Amino acid sequence: MRTPLGGGTIVSAYLIDRIVVRLGVVFERLPFTPNQVTLMSAAVGVAAGILFIFDQWLAGAISVFASMVLDGLDGEVARRKNMKSKYGAFLDTMMDRVVDTTVVLGVAYSSAKIYGDTAWIIGFLAAVYACVLSSYTRKLVAIATGTEPTWLDEKPKFTDGRDVRLLIITLGALGNLFVDWSALASVAIVLALSLSKFVIRLFIYRDKLE
């Protein structure tokens, strides 16, 4: 079982990291800093949200996936070039929230043309819970316990990690090429997953933090 480079999800372990490692060899020779790669990831991710607004589901899905790869690549570049920094970690976290929110609201805006306020409500809640509360509670647990909710020495698992959320949305966007409810359904799944993990953490870490 492979240890993921940037977390403990099956998506990072078996998909994203394998691409990142290969690209890391190339980017190690290129004059890009880790922070520049982070900004590339953010730009591509925001572009994905805009593409969704204009119903460009295939291009948007490809852009989301490219953003996911670049988001993993910045850490790989930092390790290879020995350029890790606290600001880099801060920038990466902030840009992740920008991309996540833009992508979700892009799906919601496009879906609202068909489903009206329902799509906006689902999209807004997903943006809040999936893009803020889920990541925020993970960081709180890390600060309080000195360890991440998903430990690096554990087997990769299906959890509410950012890469899992974005892959679900990517697949939903591709599905929208065939049915007009697929992208919105993927956002609803992300909402349910993140909200459930948020509630579960309240109970799982109760004894650990008392």
Z-matrix of the N, CA and C atoms (Angstrom, degrees):
N
C 1 1.462
C 2 1.522 1 108.78
N 3 1.329 2 117.30 1 128.77
C 4 1.448 3 121.90 2 -173.36
C 5 1.528 4 111.16 3 -86.72
N 6 1.329 5 116.36 4 137.03
C 7 1.459 6 120.65 5 176.12
C 8 1.516 7 109.15 6 -81.54
N 9 1.322 8 118.76 7 123.88
C 10 1.459 9 120.84 8 -179.45
C 11 1.522 10 111.14 9 -63.67
N 12 1.330 11 116.44 10 153.25
C 13 1.452 12 120.18 11 178.52
C 14 1.521 13 111.34 12 -73.39
N 15 1.334 14 117.35 13 -38.02
C 16 1.446 15 118.70 14 -170.57
C 17 1.509 16 114.78 15 -124.05
N 18 1.289 17 119.97 16 17.32
C 19 1.445 18 119.91 17 -179.06
C 20 1.500 19 111.45 18 169.86
N 21 1.331 20 117.18 19 -156.73
C 22 1.445 21 119.25 20 -176.54
C 23 1.507 22 114.41 21 -129.92
N 24 1.342 23 118.72 22 26.54
C 25 1.458 24 119.61 23 -177.46
C 26 1.526 25 111.02 24 -98.66
N 27 1.311 26 114.80 25 157.10
C 28 1.462 27 119.56 26 179.19
C 29 1.523 28 111.40 27 -66.85
N 30 1.321 29 116.96 28 -28.17
C 31 1.470 30 120.06 29 179.26
C 32 1.525 31 110.70 30 -66.82
N 33 1.327 32 116.55 31 -45.20
C 34 1.467 33 119.88 32 179.19
C 35 1.519 34 110.81 33 -68.44
N 36 1.334 35 117.00 34 -39.55
C 37 1.464 36 120.65 35 -174.80
C 38 1.522 37 112.84 36 -69.46
N 39 1.334 38 117.08 37 -40.44
C 40 1.454 39 119.75 38 -170.25
C 41 1.525 40 114.87 39 -109.41
N 42 1.329 41 116.96 40 -4.60
C 43 1.460 42 118.99 41 -178.05
C 44 1.532 43 112.39 42 -131.00
N 45 1.319 44 116.72 43 -67.71
C 46 1.461 45 120.71 44 -172.65
C 47 1.526 46 111.90 45 -63.79
N 48 1.320 47 117.54 46 -47.95
C 49 1.468 48 120.44 47 -175.37
C 50 1.523 49 112.85 48 -62.11
N 51 1.309 50 116.87 49 -33.63
C 52 1.461 51 120.10 50 -178.96
C 53 1.532 52 110.34 51 -66.09
N 54 1.321 53 116.44 52 -36.20
C 55 1.463 54 120.69 53 176.73
C 56 1.523 55 110.01 54 -73.88
N 57 1.333 56 115.58 55 -42.07
C 58 1.462 57 121.34 56 -177.94
C 59 1.528 58 111.90 57 -59.57
N 60 1.320 59 116.62 58 -43.89
C 61 1.464 60 120.34 59 -178.81
C 62 1.526 61 110.69 60 -60.11
N 63 1.322 62 116.77 61 -42.48
C 64 1.466 63 120.49 62 -179.63
C 65 1.526 64 111.37 63 -68.44
N 66 1.324 65 116.57 64 -41.47
C 67 1.459 66 119.62 65 178.02
C 68 1.529 67 111.58 66 -69.06
N 69 1.341 68 115.93 67 -30.07
C 70 1.459 69 119.95 68 179.26
C 71 1.517 70 112.09 69 -59.69
N 72 1.316 71 116.84 70 -35.96
C 73 1.464 72 121.51 71 178.29
C 74 1.528 73 109.93 72 -62.24
N 75 1.337 74 116.05 73 -39.59
C 76 1.460 75 120.81 74 -179.90
C 77 1.517 76 111.38 75 -72.71
N 78 1.345 77 116.48 76 -47.89
C 79 1.459 78 120.86 77 -175.64
C 80 1.523 79 112.17 78 -70.18
N 81 1.321 80 117.36 79 -19.52
C 82 1.460 81 120.11 80 176.78
C 83 1.532 82 110.51 81 -63.58
N 84 1.317 83 116.46 82 -27.30
C 85 1.458 84 121.26 83 -178.55
C 86 1.528 85 112.06 84 -93.40
N 87 1.325 86 116.24 85 -10.19
C 88 1.463 87 120.42 86 -178.28
C 89 1.529 88 110.83 87 -94.24
N 90 1.335 89 117.98 88 156.12
C 91 1.471 90 120.99 89 -174.49
C 92 1.528 91 114.51 90 -83.48
N 93 1.333 92 117.03 91 35.94
C 94 1.461 93 119.96 92 179.33
C 95 1.525 94 110.44 93 -97.66
N 96 1.335 95 116.01 94 137.40
C 97 1.456 96 120.85 95 174.16
C 98 1.527 97 108.80 96 -87.99
N 99 1.331 98 118.17 97 161.38
C 100 1.467 99 120.01 98 177.15
C 101 1.528 100 112.76 99 -57.27
N 102 1.334 101 117.18 100 -39.41
C 103 1.463 102 119.84 101 -179.76
C 104 1.525 103 111.72 102 -66.22
N 105 1.314 104 116.70 103 -34.32
C 106 1.466 105 119.54 104 176.19
C 107 1.520 106 111.10 105 -66.08
N 108 1.324 107 116.56 106 -38.23
C 109 1.468 108 120.29 107 176.83
C 110 1.530 109 109.76 108 -65.97
N 111 1.322 110 117.11 109 -38.65
C 112 1.467 111 121.21 110 176.34
C 113 1.520 112 111.14 111 -58.95
N 114 1.326 113 116.54 112 -44.21
C 115 1.462 114 120.73 113 179.70
C 116 1.528 115 111.38 114 -68.24
N 117 1.338 116 116.75 115 -34.11
C 118 1.472 117 120.05 116 173.73
C 119 1.521 118 110.07 117 -60.71
N 120 1.336 119 115.97 118 -45.83
C 121 1.461 120 121.07 119 179.44
C 122 1.522 121 110.58 120 -59.30
N 123 1.337 122 116.57 121 -42.85
C 124 1.460 123 120.76 122 -179.59
C 125 1.522 124 110.96 123 -65.61
N 126 1.328 125 117.21 124 -42.69
C 127 1.463 126 121.15 125 -178.94
C 128 1.527 127 111.06 126 -63.09
N 129 1.329 128 116.58 127 -42.93
C 130 1.463 129 120.82 128 179.83
C 131 1.531 130 110.24 129 -67.96
N 132 1.345 131 116.49 130 -39.04
C 133 1.456 132 120.32 131 179.25
C 134 1.517 133 112.68 132 -65.79
N 135 1.331 134 117.13 133 -42.58
C 136 1.464 135 121.29 134 177.13
C 137 1.528 136 109.93 135 -64.49
N 138 1.324 137 115.94 136 -39.80
C 139 1.472 138 120.13 137 176.72
C 140 1.525 139 110.60 138 -59.20
N 141 1.342 140 116.72 139 -37.02
C 142 1.465 141 120.47 140 178.17
C 143 1.523 142 110.93 141 -61.12
N 144 1.335 143 116.17 142 -44.94
C 145 1.460 144 119.73 143 178.54
C 146 1.518 145 112.04 144 -60.50
N 147 1.339 146 116.27 145 -40.04
C 148 1.466 147 120.74 146 178.90
C 149 1.524 148 110.49 147 -67.14
N 150 1.319 149 116.52 148 -39.60
C 151 1.465 150 120.41 149 177.92
C 152 1.527 151 110.94 150 -62.14
N 153 1.327 152 116.69 151 -38.27
C 154 1.467 153 120.11 152 177.40
C 155 1.523 154 111.22 153 -63.25
N 156 1.326 155 116.02 154 -38.23
C 157 1.466 156 119.98 155 178.95
C 158 1.527 157 111.02 156 -56.90
N 159 1.340 158 115.46 157 -36.85
C 160 1.460 159 120.92 158 -178.74
C 161 1.537 160 112.36 159 -96.03
N 162 1.336 161 115.76 160 19.33
C 163 1.468 162 121.91 161 174.80
C 164 1.524 163 113.88 162 63.88
N 165 1.314 164 116.52 163 25.77
C 166 1.465 165 120.60 164 177.76
C 167 1.527 166 107.99 165 -92.70
N 168 1.337 167 115.03 166 77.65
C 169 1.463 168 120.11 167 -169.47
C 170 1.523 169 113.18 168 -70.30
N 171 1.314 170 118.11 169 -41.39
C 172 1.461 171 120.51 170 -179.41
C 173 1.529 172 110.90 171 -66.57
N 174 1.322 173 116.54 172 -49.76
C 175 1.462 174 120.26 173 178.98
C 176 1.526 175 110.93 174 -62.35
N 177 1.331 176 115.85 175 -38.05
C 178 1.461 177 119.71 176 178.87
C 179 1.516 178 111.86 177 -65.74
N 180 1.331 179 116.50 178 -42.92
C 181 1.463 180 120.53 179 179.75
C 182 1.528 181 110.96 180 -63.23
N 183 1.332 182 116.45 181 -42.92
C 184 1.464 183 120.43 182 178.07
C 185 1.516 184 110.38 183 -62.51
N 186 1.325 185 116.64 184 -39.98
C 187 1.470 186 121.08 185 -179.54
C 188 1.526 187 111.63 186 -66.87
N 189 1.335 188 117.07 187 -39.69
C 190 1.467 189 119.77 188 177.26
C 191 1.524 190 110.09 189 -61.48
N 192 1.310 191 116.25 190 -45.69
C 193 1.468 192 119.62 191 -179.38
C 194 1.525 193 110.76 192 -64.52
N 195 1.322 194 117.24 193 -41.24
C 196 1.465 195 120.55 194 177.87
C 197 1.524 196 110.63 195 -62.09
N 198 1.323 197 116.62 196 -39.27
C 199 1.459 198 121.00 197 177.96
C 200 1.528 199 111.14 198 -64.03
N 201 1.336 200 116.85 199 -38.38
C 202 1.462 201 121.11 200 177.69
C 203 1.530 202 110.80 201 -61.90
N 204 1.331 203 115.56 202 -43.68
C 205 1.469 204 119.81 203 -180.00
C 206 1.524 205 110.45 204 -64.56
N 207 1.328 206 117.18 205 -46.21
C 208 1.460 207 121.03 206 179.71
C 209 1.524 208 111.35 207 -63.78
N 210 1.335 209 116.08 208 -32.45
C 211 1.463 210 119.90 209 178.62
C 212 1.522 211 111.14 210 -66.04
N 213 1.321 212 116.64 211 -33.44
C 214 1.461 213 119.58 212 174.65
C 215 1.510 214 112.13 213 -79.63
N 216 1.328 215 115.74 214 -28.25
C 217 1.466 216 120.59 215 -175.82
C 218 1.519 217 112.63 216 -69.73
N 219 1.335 218 117.93 217 -31.67
C 220 1.466 219 118.70 218 -178.33
C 221 1.528 220 111.32 219 -60.89
N 222 1.330 221 116.56 220 -39.20
C 223 1.463 222 119.95 221 177.43
C 224 1.519 223 112.13 222 -68.41
N 225 1.330 224 116.12 223 -37.82
C 226 1.459 225 120.64 224 178.21
C 227 1.531 226 110.69 225 -64.58
N 228 1.318 227 116.25 226 -41.89
C 229 1.464 228 120.60 227 177.58
C 230 1.527 229 110.18 228 -64.37
N 231 1.335 230 116.30 229 -40.75
C 232 1.465 231 120.11 230 179.22
C 233 1.522 232 111.24 231 -61.97
N 234 1.333 233 116.96 232 -40.01
C 235 1.458 234 120.51 233 179.12
C 236 1.525 235 111.07 234 -68.65
N 237 1.314 236 116.48 235 -44.56
C 238 1.464 237 120.15 236 -176.80
C 239 1.527 238 112.20 237 -67.93
N 240 1.325 239 116.87 238 -35.88
C 241 1.463 240 120.65 239 -177.81
C 242 1.529 241 112.57 240 -97.99
N 243 1.336 242 115.67 241 3.97
C 244 1.463 243 120.82 242 -179.30
C 245 1.532 244 110.79 243 53.73
N 246 1.324 245 115.46 244 51.18
C 247 1.466 246 121.71 245 -176.86
C 248 1.525 247 111.60 246 -123.72
N 249 1.316 248 117.58 247 31.66
C 250 1.462 249 120.39 248 177.57
C 251 1.530 250 109.77 249 -67.02
N 252 1.321 251 115.86 250 143.12
C 253 1.463 252 120.17 251 178.54
C 254 1.515 253 110.18 252 -153.30
N 255 1.314 254 117.05 253 154.95
C 256 1.458 255 121.41 254 177.40
C 257 1.523 256 110.41 255 -66.51
N 258 1.337 257 115.98 256 -36.78
C 259 1.466 258 118.26 257 178.89
C 260 1.525 259 110.27 258 -65.32
N 261 1.339 260 116.57 259 -37.60
C 262 1.456 261 120.17 260 178.18
C 263 1.515 262 111.54 261 -60.15
N 264 1.334 263 116.75 262 -42.31
C 265 1.461 264 121.07 263 178.03
C 266 1.522 265 110.67 264 -65.32
N 267 1.336 266 116.06 265 -40.37
C 268 1.469 267 121.35 266 178.10
C 269 1.522 268 110.76 267 -63.82
N 270 1.335 269 116.13 268 -47.12
C 271 1.461 270 120.89 269 -179.85
C 272 1.523 271 111.14 270 -61.18
N 273 1.318 272 116.29 271 -42.35
C 274 1.461 273 121.34 272 -179.89
C 275 1.518 274 111.09 273 -60.96
N 276 1.335 275 116.46 274 -44.82
C 277 1.464 276 120.95 275 -179.89
C 278 1.520 277 111.33 276 -64.17
N 279 1.324 278 116.99 277 -44.32
C 280 1.463 279 120.53 278 -178.94
C 281 1.526 280 111.17 279 -64.66
N 282 1.328 281 116.77 280 -43.90
C 283 1.465 282 120.32 281 -179.52
C 284 1.528 283 111.52 282 -66.85
N 285 1.321 284 116.96 283 -33.22
C 286 1.465 285 120.36 284 176.68
C 287 1.522 286 110.51 285 -59.36
N 288 1.341 287 115.99 286 -43.62
C 289 1.460 288 119.23 287 -179.35
C 290 1.527 289 111.23 288 -65.97
N 291 1.329 290 116.86 289 -37.62
C 292 1.468 291 120.72 290 178.27
C 293 1.527 292 110.26 291 -62.65
N 294 1.325 293 115.59 292 -47.52
C 295 1.467 294 120.37 293 -178.67
C 296 1.524 295 110.84 294 -64.48
N 297 1.327 296 116.71 295 -48.63
C 298 1.463 297 120.52 296 -177.88
C 299 1.521 298 111.38 297 -56.00
N 300 1.338 299 115.82 298 -47.59
C 301 1.460 300 120.67 299 -177.81
C 302 1.519 301 111.17 300 -65.14
N 303 1.325 302 116.58 301 -43.05
C 304 1.464 303 120.97 302 -179.01
C 305 1.527 304 111.29 303 -63.64
N 306 1.319 305 116.87 304 -43.84
C 307 1.466 306 121.27 305 -179.31
C 308 1.526 307 110.89 306 -63.24
N 309 1.322 308 116.59 307 -47.51
C 310 1.470 309 120.38 308 -178.28
C 311 1.524 310 111.08 309 -64.35
N 312 1.314 311 116.94 310 -44.90
C 313 1.460 312 119.65 311 -178.95
C 314 1.528 313 111.25 312 -70.65
N 315 1.336 314 117.33 313 -28.06
C 316 1.461 315 119.87 314 174.30
C 317 1.518 316 111.14 315 -63.20
N 318 1.337 317 115.78 316 -43.70
C 319 1.470 318 120.65 317 176.44
C 320 1.522 319 110.07 318 -63.21
N 321 1.327 320 116.33 319 -43.28
C 322 1.467 321 120.41 320 -178.31
C 323 1.524 322 111.37 321 -63.81
N 324 1.332 323 116.53 322 -42.20
C 325 1.470 324 120.35 323 -179.18
C 326 1.527 325 110.72 324 -61.54
N 327 1.337 326 116.24 325 -47.02
C 328 1.455 327 119.78 326 -179.11
C 329 1.528 328 111.15 327 -65.40
N 330 1.331 329 116.30 328 -41.29
C 331 1.464 330 120.54 329 -179.55
C 332 1.521 331 112.09 330 -68.55
N 333 1.343 332 116.27 331 -25.85
C 334 1.461 333 120.34 332 -179.19
C 335 1.525 334 111.80 333 -65.51
N 336 1.328 335 116.72 334 -21.73
C 337 1.463 336 120.05 335 178.03
C 338 1.526 337 110.48 336 -63.82
N 339 1.330 338 116.20 337 -25.32
C 340 1.465 339 121.54 338 -178.80
C 341 1.522 340 111.24 339 -105.78
N 342 1.347 341 115.60 340 -44.63
C 343 1.463 342 119.94 341 -171.64
C 344 1.527 343 113.80 342 -104.39
N 345 1.313 344 118.14 343 0.79
C 346 1.453 345 122.19 344 174.65
C 347 1.524 346 114.10 345 63.22
N 348 1.320 347 115.04 346 -139.46
C 349 1.466 348 121.14 347 -174.70
C 350 1.518 349 112.85 348 -61.85
N 351 1.317 350 118.00 349 -27.09
C 352 1.465 351 121.04 350 179.31
C 353 1.518 352 111.00 351 -57.92
N 354 1.325 353 115.98 352 -43.99
C 355 1.462 354 120.43 353 179.70
C 356 1.519 355 111.04 354 -64.89
N 357 1.330 356 116.55 355 -40.58
C 358 1.466 357 119.55 356 -179.79
C 359 1.523 358 111.50 357 -65.09
N 360 1.331 359 116.49 358 -40.36
C 361 1.470 360 120.34 359 -179.95
C 362 1.526 361 110.39 360 -64.68
N 363 1.343 362 116.77 361 -46.99
C 364 1.465 363 120.68 362 178.88
C 365 1.523 364 110.20 363 -61.47
N 366 1.328 365 116.57 364 -44.79
C 367 1.454 366 120.66 365 -179.16
C 368 1.515 367 112.66 366 -63.78
N 369 1.328 368 116.77 367 -43.22
C 370 1.461 369 120.23 368 -179.98
C 371 1.525 370 111.27 369 -63.80
N 372 1.324 371 116.55 370 -46.77
C 373 1.462 372 120.11 371 179.81
C 374 1.521 373 111.35 372 -63.40
N 375 1.325 374 116.69 373 -40.08
C 376 1.462 375 120.42 374 178.50
C 377 1.520 376 110.31 375 -63.79
N 378 1.331 377 116.72 376 -40.95
C 379 1.458 378 120.46 377 179.17
C 380 1.521 379 110.87 378 -62.21
N 381 1.325 380 116.33 379 -40.29
C 382 1.468 381 120.45 380 -178.66
C 383 1.521 382 111.09 381 -71.28
N 384 1.332 383 116.51 382 -54.20
C 385 1.463 384 120.35 383 -174.86
C 386 1.520 385 112.66 384 -71.88
N 387 1.326 386 116.44 385 -48.20
C 388 1.464 387 119.42 386 -175.30
C 389 1.521 388 112.20 387 -74.55
N 390 1.308 389 116.95 388 -39.93
C 391 1.457 390 120.47 389 -172.58
C 392 1.525 391 113.48 390 -90.45
N 393 1.309 392 117.55 391 -19.08
C 394 1.464 393 119.93 392 -177.22
C 395 1.529 394 111.51 393 -120.26
N 396 1.332 395 117.30 394 -62.49
C 397 1.459 396 119.89 395 -172.60
C 398 1.524 397 112.70 396 -64.04
N 399 1.323 398 117.27 397 -41.49
C 400 1.463 399 119.74 398 -179.30
C 401 1.523 400 111.04 399 -61.23
N 402 1.337 401 115.74 400 -52.07
C 403 1.465 402 119.72 401 -179.82
C 404 1.526 403 111.07 402 -66.35
N 405 1.322 404 116.92 403 -37.84
C 406 1.460 405 121.45 404 -178.30
C 407 1.525 406 111.26 405 -64.12
N 408 1.331 407 117.20 406 -43.08
C 409 1.460 408 118.94 407 -179.73
C 410 1.524 409 111.18 408 -68.45
N 411 1.339 410 117.89 409 -33.18
C 412 1.466 411 120.63 410 175.62
C 413 1.520 412 110.41 411 -61.38
N 414 1.321 413 116.38 412 -42.68
C 415 1.463 414 120.30 413 -179.87
C 416 1.524 415 110.96 414 -68.55
N 417 1.316 416 117.11 415 -38.15
C 418 1.465 417 120.25 416 178.48
C 419 1.524 418 110.92 417 -61.96
N 420 1.325 419 116.02 418 -43.02
C 421 1.463 420 120.02 419 177.94
C 422 1.517 421 110.49 420 -63.59
N 423 1.334 422 116.46 421 -41.22
C 424 1.463 423 120.27 422 179.63
C 425 1.533 424 110.85 423 -61.61
N 426 1.326 425 116.60 424 -41.35
C 427 1.463 426 120.75 425 -179.85
C 428 1.524 427 111.10 426 -68.73
N 429 1.341 428 115.95 427 -43.33
C 430 1.463 429 120.09 428 -175.15
C 431 1.525 430 113.70 429 -73.30
N 432 1.322 431 116.61 430 -34.42
C 433 1.469 432 120.04 431 -174.98
C 434 1.519 433 113.31 432 -107.20
N 435 1.322 434 116.56 433 -12.89
C 436 1.460 435 119.53 434 -177.92
C 437 1.514 436 112.83 435 78.09
N 438 1.322 437 117.59 436 15.15
C 439 1.463 438 121.54 437 179.19
C 440 1.512 439 109.78 438 -148.64
N 441 1.324 440 116.83 439 153.87
C 442 1.459 441 120.94 440 177.90
C 443 1.531 442 109.72 441 -75.96
N 444 1.343 443 117.77 442 152.14
C 445 1.467 444 120.70 443 175.90
C 446 1.522 445 112.67 444 -56.86
N 447 1.343 446 117.71 445 -32.76
C 448 1.460 447 121.60 446 174.21
C 449 1.517 448 107.52 447 -108.95
N 450 1.330 449 117.97 448 113.07
C 451 1.451 450 121.41 449 -175.06
C 452 1.518 451 110.85 450 -81.79
N 453 1.327 452 116.73 451 144.68
C 454 1.450 453 121.71 452 -175.37
C 455 1.519 454 113.31 453 -68.87
N 456 1.341 455 117.90 454 -21.04
C 457 1.459 456 119.16 455 -179.12
C 458 1.525 457 111.99 456 -91.43
N 459 1.333 458 117.19 457 4.48
C 460 1.449 459 120.51 458 176.76
C 461 1.528 460 110.17 459 -92.27
N 462 1.327 461 115.67 460 162.85
C 463 1.449 462 119.66 461 175.56
C 464 1.525 463 109.12 462 -66.26
N 465 1.335 464 116.85 463 142.19
C 466 1.470 465 119.40 464 176.31
C 467 1.520 466 110.53 465 -55.62
N 468 1.319 467 116.84 466 143.55
C 469 1.454 468 120.26 467 -176.25
C 470 1.517 469 110.32 468 -138.63
N 471 1.322 470 115.35 469 166.49
C 472 1.457 471 121.22 470 174.88
C 473 1.523 472 107.08 471 -87.71
N 474 1.317 473 115.64 472 112.58
C 475 1.451 474 120.66 473 -179.08
C 476 1.522 475 108.47 474 -137.36
N 477 1.317 476 117.89 475 -165.42
C 478 1.464 477 120.26 476 -176.76
C 479 1.520 478 111.02 477 -95.71
N 480 1.320 479 117.30 478 30.15
C 481 1.454 480 120.59 479 177.70
C 482 1.517 481 111.41 480 -60.16
N 483 1.312 482 115.60 481 156.10
C 484 1.463 483 120.82 482 -176.50
C 485 1.523 484 111.80 483 -58.61
N 486 1.329 485 117.16 484 -40.68
C 487 1.457 486 119.39 485 -179.24
C 488 1.525 487 111.91 486 -64.88
N 489 1.324 488 116.96 487 -34.34
C 490 1.461 489 120.66 488 176.65
C 491 1.530 490 110.05 489 -66.97
N 492 1.322 491 116.27 490 -45.49
C 493 1.466 492 120.31 491 -179.89
C 494 1.525 493 111.22 492 -60.13
N 495 1.320 494 116.33 493 -46.43
C 496 1.465 495 119.68 494 -177.39
C 497 1.532 496 111.92 495 -69.22
N 498 1.334 497 117.08 496 -33.74
C 499 1.463 498 118.71 497 177.42
C 500 1.519 499 110.64 498 -66.26
N 501 1.333 500 116.87 499 -39.25
C 502 1.466 501 120.58 500 177.08
C 503 1.525 502 110.11 501 -60.37
N 504 1.327 503 116.54 502 -43.68
C 505 1.462 504 120.62 503 179.61
C 506 1.526 505 110.67 504 -67.33
N 507 1.338 506 116.93 505 -37.88
C 508 1.466 507 120.68 506 177.64
C 509 1.523 508 110.82 507 -60.61
N 510 1.322 509 116.35 508 -46.37
C 511 1.462 510 120.42 509 178.73
C 512 1.533 511 111.25 510 -64.86
N 513 1.331 512 115.43 511 -37.39
C 514 1.468 513 119.02 512 177.26
C 515 1.514 514 112.02 513 -64.48
N 516 1.330 515 116.53 514 -38.70
C 517 1.463 516 120.73 515 178.46
C 518 1.528 517 110.85 516 -64.95
N 519 1.328 518 116.42 517 -41.04
C 520 1.466 519 120.09 518 176.70
C 521 1.528 520 110.56 519 -63.83
N 522 1.320 521 116.31 520 -37.53
C 523 1.458 522 120.16 521 178.40
C 524 1.510 523 112.30 522 -65.46
N 525 1.326 524 116.58 523 -25.81
C 526 1.458 525 120.20 524 -179.89
C 527 1.534 526 112.66 525 -69.24
N 528 1.306 527 115.80 526 -12.08
C 529 1.460 528 119.68 527 173.73
C 530 1.524 529 110.88 528 -67.60
N 531 1.343 530 115.94 529 -18.64
C 532 1.461 531 120.95 530 -175.57
C 533 1.524 532 112.24 531 -116.11
N 534 1.341 533 117.18 532 -37.71
C 535 1.467 534 121.01 533 178.22
C 536 1.526 535 108.47 534 -134.03
N 537 1.329 536 116.93 535 142.79
C 538 1.465 537 119.53 536 -171.08
C 539 1.526 538 114.54 537 -81.98
N 540 1.342 539 117.25 538 2.51
C 541 1.466 540 119.46 539 -179.05
C 542 1.534 541 112.64 540 -108.16
N 543 1.317 542 117.42 541 -5.40
C 544 1.460 543 121.08 542 -172.48
C 545 1.522 544 113.34 543 -62.28
N 546 1.330 545 117.34 544 -47.38
C 547 1.474 546 120.60 545 -177.23
C 548 1.520 547 110.98 546 -63.78
N 549 1.334 548 116.50 547 -44.27
C 550 1.463 549 120.00 548 178.96
C 551 1.516 550 110.74 549 -64.47
N 552 1.334 551 116.99 550 -37.66
C 553 1.462 552 120.59 551 177.81
C 554 1.523 553 110.87 552 -63.21
N 555 1.332 554 117.01 553 -38.31
C 556 1.467 555 119.79 554 179.37
C 557 1.524 556 111.05 555 -65.30
N 558 1.322 557 116.37 556 -37.83
C 559 1.463 558 120.40 557 177.10
C 560 1.527 559 110.17 558 -65.61
N 561 1.317 560 116.99 559 -39.25
C 562 1.468 561 120.75 560 177.52
C 563 1.523 562 110.65 561 -64.51
N 564 1.335 563 117.54 562 -38.32
C 565 1.469 564 121.12 563 177.20
C 566 1.524 565 110.16 564 -63.78
N 567 1.334 566 116.20 565 -43.20
C 568 1.464 567 120.75 566 177.45
C 569 1.522 568 110.45 567 -60.61
N 570 1.317 569 116.71 568 -41.93
C 571 1.462 570 121.44 569 177.93
C 572 1.519 571 110.58 570 -60.13
N 573 1.339 572 117.46 571 -48.45
C 574 1.466 573 121.82 572 -178.93
C 575 1.523 574 111.17 573 -63.33
N 576 1.329 575 116.74 574 -42.62
C 577 1.458 576 120.97 575 -179.75
C 578 1.525 577 111.48 576 -63.02
N 579 1.315 578 116.32 577 -48.56
C 580 1.466 579 120.34 578 -177.20
C 581 1.520 580 112.05 579 -68.36
N 582 1.320 581 116.71 580 -40.04
C 583 1.465 582 119.91 581 179.16
C 584 1.521 583 110.58 582 -65.38
N 585 1.332 584 116.98 583 -40.55
C 586 1.458 585 119.73 584 179.54
C 587 1.522 586 111.19 585 -65.68
N 588 1.335 587 117.61 586 -41.15
C 589 1.460 588 120.60 587 178.62
C 590 1.527 589 110.74 588 -67.06
N 591 1.314 590 116.88 589 -34.96
C 592 1.461 591 121.14 590 177.03
C 593 1.523 592 110.51 591 -61.45
N 594 1.324 593 116.16 592 -46.27
C 595 1.471 594 121.40 593 179.66
C 596 1.524 595 110.32 594 -67.06
N 597 1.340 596 117.08 595 -43.62
C 598 1.462 597 121.35 596 -179.22
C 599 1.525 598 111.18 597 -59.44
N 600 1.349 599 116.50 598 -41.54
C 601 1.465 600 119.57 599 -179.38
C 602 1.534 601 111.85 600 -62.44
N 603 1.318 602 116.06 601 -31.28
C 604 1.460 603 119.09 602 178.99
C 605 1.529 604 111.24 603 -60.57
N 606 1.335 605 116.45 604 -31.71
C 607 1.457 606 120.91 605 -178.76
C 608 1.526 607 112.22 606 -94.58
N 609 1.335 608 117.71 607 -41.69
C 610 1.450 609 120.92 608 -177.92
C 611 1.527 610 111.62 609 -60.72
N 612 1.328 611 116.16 610 -42.71
C 613 1.464 612 119.91 611 -174.51
C 614 1.517 613 113.37 612 -93.96
N 615 1.330 614 115.82 613 6.08
C 616 1.463 615 118.96 614 178.40
C 617 1.528 616 111.05 615 -62.06
N 618 1.340 617 116.96 616 -50.63
C 619 1.458 618 120.31 617 -179.77
C 620 1.521 619 111.75 618 -69.76
N 621 1.342 620 117.36 619 -35.69
C 622 1.460 621 120.87 620 -178.06
C 623 1.528 622 111.70 621 -66.30
N 624 1.308 623 116.63 622 -31.36
C 625 1.475 624 120.56 623 -173.97
C 626 1.520 625 112.83 624 -98.59
N 627 1.332 626 117.92 625 -5.57
C 628 1.470 627 119.39 626 178.85
C 629 1.529 628 110.68 627 -88.46
